[in-house]
Amino acid sequence: MKKLFPVVVAAVVMLSSCATVQSLIKSSFPYNATVVIPAGTKSNSTISTSSAATSFDQVFGNQNGTNYVKEIRIASAKMEASNPASKSLGMFKSVKLYVANEKGEEVMVASRTDVQQNIGTGLVLDIDNSRFLDNYVKGTNLSIRMEYVLREKTTTDVSVRVSLSFNTSPKTNN
């Protein structure tokens, strides 16, 4: 009986902390998407492209991960050239990122209106964390829409990897 008590206490502590652990995992991993800028895209025009976003939970099959978190806010937004990997993101004059849920509802989460021509292959965007994104991130099919203006017409397809990270709070069952 004395040996069983520590095991029971450890099990209770472990099970009660699942929401907190899930919250830490959920906020530690970004949603990623790859968007393609097609060859021949015009410059000085606002263009839009979308892509499905995947998360840590989806990659590892945890479909209930969002049940343990609440008060989701954007923490960071980054873009990186992926094909060709040496492509400068200075090709953009401006960029806006939106997240959309399976109902088609969307909200802008990040933007940059003054992209420098010599920015390089990576770009950190300005985030708008003034609102909770629970209704978007907790859905089953999150997508990222990128609205952009190019400096010059593209001659080849360009793939850009978008990473969005979120902060969350653990959801307690009170």
LINNORWO-V370075 format. One line per field, one symbol per residue. ss: DSSP state (~ for helix, > for strand, _ for the rest). phi: phi as a letter, one per 30 degrees, with the letter a starting at -180 (. if undefined). psi: psi as a letter, one per 20 degrees, with the letter a starting at -180 (. if undefined). A space follows every 10 residues. Layout:
ss=???
phi=???
psi=???
//
This chain:
ss=_~~~~~~~~~ ~~~~~~_~~~ ~~~~~~~~__ >>>>>>>___ _____>>>>> >>_>_~~~~_ ____~~~~>> >>>>>>>>>> >>>_____~~ ~>>>>>>>>> _____>>>>> >>________ _>>>_>>___ ___~~~~___ __>>>>>>>> _______>>> >>>>>>>>>> ____
phi=.dddeddddd ddddddcedd ddddddddcd cbaccccdei ddchbdbbbb adccbedddc iddceddcba hdbdcabbbb dcaddcdddd dcdabbcbcb cddidbbdca aacbdddcdj cbbccdcccd bdcedcdddc bdbccccbbc dbddcbdbcb ccbccbcbcd cccc
psi=hhhhghgggg gggghijggg ghggggiipr pqqpqpoqqj pqrkqpqqqq qqqqrgghhj jnijhiijqr lpqphqpqqp phoqijppji hpgqpppqqq aiiiprqphq roilpqhkha iqppqpqnki qqkgighirh npqpppprpq gqpqirpppp ppppqqqrqq oqm.
//
